[in-house]
Amino acid sequence: MGLTIGAVLTGRLAPLGPQGHPSGIVKWPVSGPVEVGPLGFSGDAQGDRVRHGGPDKAVHHYALDHAPAWRAELSSLPDFVDRPGAFGENLSTRGLTEAEVCIGDVWRAGTALLQVSQGRQPCWRLNARFGVPDMARRVQASGRTGWYYRVLESGRVAAGDALRLVERPHPGWPVTRLVRVFYVDRLDRAALAEIAALPPLAPSWRTLATRRLERDAVEDWTARLDG
């Protein structure tokens, strides 16, 4: 499987929302190749290094394929929903969604080698970004979350580069299935046990699955989704 990267995007810290929290969610396309390493793209910033960024969230990918659905559901969304970068992503493509990407997939992007590490856990910053009080909840419920990569080999990536699938060790775990278990079928014990033992998945997600199994309860999402 191969396709073309539509845009590579980075962002600097800027105030977000009425309280002016520093955030790098507003990203812009970069012309020419950009260096990417274990902590992400050169020149990209995150306002909260505890919950954003890091080796398992080095690169965020979002499908521009989802723009028509968002526009149909919320016609009042800002114009930028139709352009790359609307959801704070670093990579934008057409022709690849959560249904076609599996946890553990290894992809060649330009000269870099990336591995799918987790889905996105939407947070309140999306509410502020779009001016929609429940946007994070809508993203979570829709399953149109995007996904993250860890960087296996540093390299350079540019718009127009090929994105090519190199390896798929876990074809039974597309991002759509992972997101459905976490956000819809939340106490599916058999699926949670599989997730807890899924080696390429980010440790934080495996720990979350383990805790649900131990407590037979779902964690409170209020702070993450509503701020």
The 8 nearest C-alpha neighbors of each residue, nearest first, counted from 0:
[[1, 164, 163, 2, 165, 162, 106, 99],
 [0, 2, 163, 162, 164, 161, 3, 106],
 [1, 3, 162, 161, 163, 4, 0, 94],
 [2, 4, 161, 159, 162, 160, 5, 92],
 [5, 3, 159, 158, 92, 160, 6, 161],
 [4, 6, 92, 158, 91, 159, 3, 7],
 [5, 7, 158, 91, 4, 28, 90, 8],
 [6, 8, 90, 28, 89, 158, 29, 157],
 [7, 9, 28, 89, 27, 26, 29, 6],
 [10, 8, 43, 26, 27, 89, 42, 28],
 [11, 9, 26, 43, 23, 25, 44, 27],
 [10, 12, 44, 23, 43, 13, 9, 42],
 [11, 13, 23, 22, 21, 44, 46, 10],
 [12, 14, 21, 22, 15, 11, 23, 20],
 [15, 13, 19, 21, 20, 22, 16, 12],
 [16, 14, 19, 20, 21, 22, 13, 127],
 [15, 17, 127, 19, 18, 20, 14, 128],
 [18, 16, 19, 15, 20, 127, 14, 130],
 [19, 17, 16, 20, 15, 14, 21, 127],
 [18, 20, 14, 15, 16, 17, 21, 13],
 [19, 21, 15, 14, 18, 22, 16, 46],
 [22, 20, 14, 46, 13, 12, 15, 19],
 [21, 23, 46, 12, 13, 24, 45, 15],
 [22, 24, 12, 45, 10, 11, 44, 25],
 [25, 23, 87, 22, 26, 10, 86, 45],
 [26, 24, 23, 87, 10, 27, 84, 85],
 [27, 25, 10, 9, 84, 8, 87, 24],
 [26, 28, 8, 9, 10, 84, 29, 25],
 [27, 29, 8, 7, 6, 30, 9, 26],
 [30, 28, 8, 7, 31, 27, 9, 6],
 [31, 29, 28, 32, 157, 158, 7, 33],
 [30, 32, 157, 29, 33, 158, 156, 7],
 [33, 31, 157, 156, 155, 34, 30, 158],
 [34, 32, 155, 156, 157, 35, 41, 31],
 [33, 35, 155, 41, 154, 40, 156, 32],
 [36, 34, 40, 39, 154, 153, 155, 41],
 [35, 37, 153, 39, 38, 150, 40, 34],
 [38, 36, 150, 54, 39, 57, 149, 153],
 [39, 37, 57, 54, 53, 36, 52, 40],
 [38, 40, 57, 36, 35, 58, 37, 41],
 [41, 39, 35, 43, 34, 42, 36, 33],
 [40, 42, 34, 43, 35, 33, 39, 36],
 [41, 43, 40, 9, 44, 10, 11, 33],
 [42, 44, 9, 10, 40, 41, 11, 45],
 [43, 45, 11, 23, 10, 12, 42, 46],
 [46, 44, 23, 47, 22, 48, 51, 52],
 [45, 47, 22, 21, 23, 12, 48, 44],
 [48, 46, 49, 45, 51, 50, 22, 21],
 [47, 49, 51, 50, 52, 45, 46, 53],
 [48, 50, 47, 51, 52, 53, 46, 45],
 [51, 49, 48, 47, 52, 53, 45, 46],
 [52, 50, 48, 47, 49, 45, 53, 56],
 [51, 53, 56, 57, 48, 45, 38, 54],
 [52, 54, 56, 38, 57, 55, 51, 48],
 [53, 55, 57, 38, 37, 56, 149, 52],
 [56, 54, 149, 53, 57, 116, 201, 148],
 [57, 55, 52, 147, 53, 54, 58, 148],
 [56, 58, 39, 38, 54, 52, 149, 53],
 [57, 59, 148, 147, 39, 56, 89, 60],
 [58, 60, 147, 88, 89, 146, 90, 148],
 [61, 59, 90, 88, 146, 145, 89, 91],
 [62, 60, 145, 91, 88, 63, 90, 59],
 [61, 63, 64, 92, 96, 91, 93, 65],
 [62, 64, 65, 93, 66, 92, 91, 61],
 [65, 63, 62, 93, 66, 94, 67, 96],
 [64, 66, 63, 68, 67, 62, 69, 143],
 [65, 67, 69, 81, 68, 63, 64, 70],
 [68, 66, 70, 69, 65, 71, 64, 81],
 [69, 67, 71, 70, 65, 66, 72, 64],
 [70, 68, 72, 66, 71, 67, 73, 65],
 [69, 71, 74, 67, 73, 68, 72, 66],
 [72, 70, 68, 69, 73, 74, 67, 66],
 [71, 73, 69, 70, 68, 74, 67, 75],
 [74, 72, 70, 75, 71, 76, 69, 68],
 [73, 75, 70, 76, 71, 72, 69, 77],
 [74, 76, 73, 77, 70, 78, 72, 131],
 [75, 77, 74, 73, 78, 129, 80, 70],
 [78, 76, 79, 80, 75, 129, 130, 81],
 [79, 77, 80, 81, 76, 82, 75, 85],
 [78, 80, 82, 81, 77, 85, 83, 84],
 [81, 79, 85, 78, 82, 77, 66, 76],
 [82, 80, 79, 66, 78, 83, 85, 63],
 [81, 83, 79, 80, 85, 84, 63, 78],
 [84, 82, 91, 85, 63, 6, 81, 28],
 [83, 85, 87, 88, 26, 86, 27, 82],
 [84, 86, 80, 87, 79, 83, 82, 88],
 [87, 85, 84, 88, 61, 24, 125, 80],
 [88, 86, 24, 84, 85, 25, 26, 89],
 [87, 89, 59, 84, 60, 86, 90, 61],
 [90, 88, 8, 59, 7, 60, 58, 9],
 [91, 89, 60, 7, 88, 6, 8, 59],
 [92, 90, 6, 5, 61, 83, 62, 60],
 [93, 91, 5, 4, 62, 63, 94, 90],
 [92, 94, 64, 63, 95, 62, 91, 5],
 [93, 95, 92, 96, 64, 2, 62, 63],
 [96, 94, 93, 99, 62, 92, 97, 100],
 [97, 95, 98, 99, 62, 100, 94, 64],
 [96, 98, 174, 175, 100, 99, 145, 173],
 [97, 99, 175, 96, 100, 173, 174, 101],
 [100, 98, 97, 96, 95, 173, 101, 174],
 [101, 99, 97, 173, 98, 174, 96, 102],
 [102, 100, 173, 172, 174, 104, 170, 103],
 [101, 103, 115, 104, 172, 116, 173, 200],
 [102, 104, 199, 115, 114, 101, 116, 168],
 [105, 103, 167, 115, 114, 101, 102, 166],
 [104, 106, 114, 166, 165, 113, 164, 103],
 [107, 105, 164, 113, 165, 163, 112, 108],
 [106, 108, 112, 163, 162, 111, 109, 113],
 [109, 107, 162, 111, 110, 112, 161, 106],
 [108, 110, 156, 160, 111, 155, 161, 107],
 [109, 111, 154, 155, 108, 156, 107, 112],
 [112, 110, 154, 153, 108, 152, 109, 107],
 [111, 113, 107, 152, 151, 106, 150, 108],
 [112, 114, 150, 106, 151, 105, 148, 149],
 [115, 113, 105, 148, 149, 104, 103, 116],
 [116, 114, 148, 103, 102, 104, 147, 117],
 [115, 117, 200, 148, 201, 147, 55, 102],
 [118, 116, 147, 200, 146, 201, 115, 102],
 [119, 117, 146, 147, 174, 145, 120, 178],
 [118, 120, 146, 144, 145, 121, 117, 147],
 [119, 121, 122, 118, 144, 139, 223, 135],
 [122, 120, 135, 119, 139, 138, 224, 144],
 [121, 123, 224, 223, 124, 135, 125, 120],
 [122, 124, 224, 225, 126, 226, 125, 135],
 [125, 123, 127, 126, 122, 128, 15, 135],
 [124, 126, 128, 123, 127, 135, 134, 129],
 [127, 125, 134, 131, 132, 123, 124, 128],
 [128, 126, 16, 130, 124, 125, 129, 15],
 [127, 129, 125, 126, 130, 124, 15, 16],
 [130, 128, 131, 126, 127, 125, 76, 77],
 [129, 131, 127, 126, 128, 132, 76, 134],
 [130, 132, 126, 134, 129, 133, 127, 128],
 [133, 131, 126, 134, 130, 127, 225, 135],
 [132, 134, 136, 135, 131, 126, 137, 225],
 [135, 133, 126, 137, 131, 136, 132, 125],
 [136, 134, 138, 121, 137, 122, 125, 133],
 [135, 137, 139, 133, 134, 138, 140, 224],
 [136, 138, 134, 140, 135, 139, 141, 133],
 [139, 137, 135, 141, 136, 140, 143, 144],
 [138, 140, 136, 137, 141, 142, 121, 135],
 [139, 141, 137, 138, 142, 136, 182, 183],
 [142, 140, 138, 143, 139, 137, 144, 136],
 [141, 143, 144, 139, 140, 178, 138, 175],
 [144, 142, 141, 138, 145, 139, 65, 97],
 [143, 145, 142, 119, 138, 139, 146, 118],
 [146, 144, 61, 60, 119, 143, 118, 97],
 [145, 147, 118, 119, 60, 59, 117, 144],
 [148, 146, 59, 56, 117, 58, 116, 115],
 [149, 147, 115, 114, 116, 58, 113, 56],
 [148, 150, 55, 114, 57, 54, 113, 116],
 [149, 151, 113, 37, 152, 112, 36, 153],
 [150, 152, 112, 113, 149, 114, 153, 37],
 [153, 151, 112, 111, 150, 154, 113, 36],
 [154, 152, 36, 111, 35, 150, 151, 112],
 [153, 155, 111, 110, 35, 34, 152, 156],
 [154, 156, 34, 33, 110, 32, 109, 35],
 [155, 157, 109, 32, 33, 108, 110, 34],
 [158, 156, 32, 31, 160, 7, 159, 33],
 [157, 159, 6, 4, 5, 160, 7, 156],
 [158, 160, 4, 3, 5, 157, 161, 6],
 [161, 159, 109, 158, 4, 157, 3, 162],
 [160, 162, 3, 2, 163, 4, 108, 109],
 [163, 161, 108, 2, 1, 107, 3, 4],
 [162, 164, 1, 107, 106, 0, 161, 165],
 [163, 165, 106, 0, 166, 105, 1, 107],
 [166, 164, 106, 105, 163, 107, 167, 104],
 [165, 167, 105, 104, 164, 168, 106, 103],
 [166, 168, 104, 169, 170, 103, 105, 165],
 [169, 167, 103, 170, 166, 104, 102, 101],
 [170, 168, 171, 167, 172, 103, 102, 101],
 [171, 169, 172, 101, 167, 168, 173, 102],
 [170, 172, 169, 173, 101, 176, 102, 168],
 [171, 173, 101, 170, 169, 102, 176, 174],
 [174, 172, 101, 175, 100, 176, 98, 102],
 [173, 175, 97, 177, 176, 101, 100, 178],
 [174, 176, 178, 97, 98, 173, 177, 179],
 [177, 175, 179, 174, 173, 178, 172, 180],
 [178, 176, 174, 180, 179, 175, 181, 172],
 [177, 179, 181, 175, 180, 176, 182, 174],
 [180, 178, 183, 176, 182, 177, 181, 184],
 [181, 179, 184, 185, 177, 178, 183, 182],
 [180, 182, 185, 178, 179, 183, 177, 184],
 [181, 183, 179, 185, 180, 178, 184, 139],
 [184, 182, 179, 185, 180, 181, 178, 140],
 [185, 183, 180, 187, 186, 179, 182, 181],
 [184, 186, 181, 180, 183, 182, 187, 217],
 [187, 185, 188, 184, 215, 211, 216, 191],
 [188, 186, 190, 189, 184, 185, 191, 180],
 [187, 189, 191, 190, 186, 192, 212, 211],
 [188, 190, 192, 191, 187, 193, 186, 194],
 [189, 191, 193, 192, 188, 187, 194, 180],
 [192, 190, 194, 188, 208, 193, 189, 187],
 [191, 193, 195, 189, 190, 194, 188, 196],
 [194, 192, 190, 196, 191, 195, 197, 189],
 [193, 195, 191, 197, 196, 192, 205, 190],
 [194, 196, 205, 192, 208, 193, 209, 197],
 [195, 197, 193, 194, 198, 192, 205, 200],
 [196, 198, 194, 200, 195, 199, 193, 205],
 [197, 199, 200, 196, 201, 103, 195, 202],
 [200, 198, 103, 197, 116, 201, 102, 115],
 [201, 199, 116, 198, 197, 117, 202, 102],
 [200, 202, 116, 203, 204, 117, 55, 199],
 [203, 201, 205, 204, 206, 200, 198, 207],
 [202, 204, 206, 201, 205, 207, 200, 208],
 [205, 203, 207, 206, 202, 201, 208, 200],
 [206, 204, 195, 202, 208, 207, 203, 194],
 [207, 205, 209, 203, 204, 208, 202, 210],
 [206, 208, 204, 210, 205, 209, 203, 211],
 [209, 207, 205, 211, 191, 206, 195, 210],
 [208, 210, 206, 212, 207, 211, 195, 213],
 [211, 209, 213, 207, 212, 208, 214, 206],
 [212, 210, 215, 214, 208, 216, 213, 209],
 [211, 213, 209, 215, 210, 214, 208, 188],
 [212, 214, 210, 211, 215, 209, 216, 208],
 [215, 213, 216, 211, 212, 210, 217, 209],
 [216, 214, 211, 212, 213, 186, 217, 210],
 [215, 217, 214, 211, 218, 186, 212, 210],
 [218, 216, 211, 219, 185, 215, 186, 214],
 [217, 219, 220, 216, 211, 207, 210, 221],
 [220, 218, 221, 217, 222, 223, 216, 224],
 [221, 219, 223, 222, 224, 218, 225, 217],
 [222, 220, 224, 223, 225, 219, 226, 218],
 [221, 223, 226, 225, 224, 220, 219, 123],
 [224, 222, 122, 220, 221, 226, 225, 123],
 [225, 223, 122, 123, 221, 135, 222, 226],
 [226, 224, 123, 222, 221, 223, 122, 133],
 [225, 222, 123, 223, 224, 221, 122, 124]]
